[in-house]
C-alpha cells in the first residue's frame, strides 16, 4: 500500500520539476517552433504562388529531410555526453578542482571530436542527396512538380554543411544546459528567412518572382548565417570560449569518434526511420494526385508545428536526465522524466484541439483550391489524434537518450515505422475495401504504428532505471 501511495500524483511534488523542465524546454520549443514556422511560411507563400510549387517544396523537403534527419539525429549524441560531464562537474564543483579541470578537458575533447563527426555526417548526407538531383523525375511525380522542384532541391542541398554545423553547436550548448542562444539565433534567422521568402517568391524590391526557387535561396542564406552567429556568441562568452580555444587537434581520437558513432548512429537511424516513413508517404500520396499531396502537406505542416512543442520538451528531458544522472540523483531522473510526460500530454491536447476544431478553416491558410480543402480537413482530424502517440514516443526516446540507451529504441523504431506503418499505410491507402481510403489511410497507419514505440519506450526506460538503481546499490555495498 505504501508503494502505491508513493506513486500517487502530487502536484506540489512535481511543481519544481515542471518549472525546471519548462525553463530548459521553453527556449528549445521556441527554437523548434521557429524552425517549423519557416516551413509553415514557405508553404503559405509558395501555396498561394501555385499548387505545383507547393507540391514541389513538399516533395523536395521530403527527400532532403529523410537523409538530413539521420545526421541531425546523430548530432544529438553530443547532448547526453556533454550533459553527463557537465552534471558530474557540478556535483564536485567546490570539492575537487582537479576533477573539474578534467571534466572541462573532456568537454573540450567532445567539441573537437564532435566537429570531425559533424564533417563526416555532412559528407555522408551530401553523398546521398546530390545524386538524387538528376533523378527527381524518377519518383513518379507530375512533370510540372519536378520542374519546380529541381532548383529548390539544389539550393537546400547546398545548405547541408552550415545547417549541420548549427545543429552541432546547438546540441553542444544544450549539453551545457543553455537553450536560450539557439532560440535567439533561430528566431532572428527565421524572420530573415520569411522576409526573403516574401521578396524572392513573389518578386518584391526589384526581384523577379521566383516561386519555389525563391524559397530555396531564402533558406540557403538563413542557414549560412545561423552557425556564424552561434560561433560568434560562443567566442564572446568566456565560459564557452574556453572549449573552443582549448581545442587541440591532437585530441582527435578514433575512440572518441567511435563513441559518438555508437551513440549517434542509433539515434540517427531512429530519426531516419520516422523521417523515411513520412518521406515515403509524400511519394505514395503523390501517386494519387497533386491535390492529395497538397492536402497531405497541409496536415503534415500542422502536425509538425505541434510536434515541435513535444520535441522541445523531449530535448529538455534529455538535458535534465543526463545532468541528474551525472550527479547520481536517480530520484530526480525519474521525477524529471515523468514531469516531461505530463507537460507533453498537456501540449498534445492543445495541439489536437486546434487541429480538430479548426479543420474547416486551417486549409484556407495554405490554399484556396476547392479540390484540396475537403481532403485536408479530413486529414487534420487524424493528425490531431496522432499528437498523443507521436508526443509520447518522442518523450520516451528522449528519456532513453538521457541515460545513453539508444540501440534497443532504434530497433523498436525500425520495426514500428518501416515494418508496420509503411506496409499498413500502403494497404489502407490503396487496397482496403477494394479502393482504399486515400491519404486518410496513410494517416491512420501513422497513428496505429506510432503507438508501438509510444508504449515500449516508456516500458524500456522503467526497466533500465531499475537496472541502474540496482547497480548503484551493489556499488554502495561493495564500497562499504
Secondary structure, DSSP 8 states (H G I E B T S, - for coil): -HHHHHTS--HHHHHHHHHHHHHHHHHHHHHHHHHHHHHHHHHHHHHHH-HHHHHHHHHHHHHHHHHHHHHHHHHTHHHHHHHHHHHHHHHTTTT-HHHHHHHHHHHHHHHHHHHHHHHHHHHHHHHHHGGGGGGGGGSS--HHHHHHHHHHHHHHHHTHHHHHHHHHHHHHHHHTT--HHHHHHHHHHHHHHHHHHHHHHHT-TT----THHHHHHHHHHHHHHHHHHHHHHHHHSHHHHHHHHT--GGG--HHHHHHHHHHHHHHHHHHHHHHHHHHHHHHHHHTT-HHHHHHHHHHHHHHHHHHHHHHHHHHHHHHHHHHHHHHT-HHHHHHHHHHHHHHHHHHHHHHHHHHHHTHHHHHHHH---HHHHHHHHHHHHHHHHHHHHHHHHHHHHHHHHHTT--HHHHHHHHIIIIIIIHHHHHHHHHTTTTT--THHHHHHHHHHHHHHHHHHHHHHHHHHHHHHHHHHHHHHHHH-
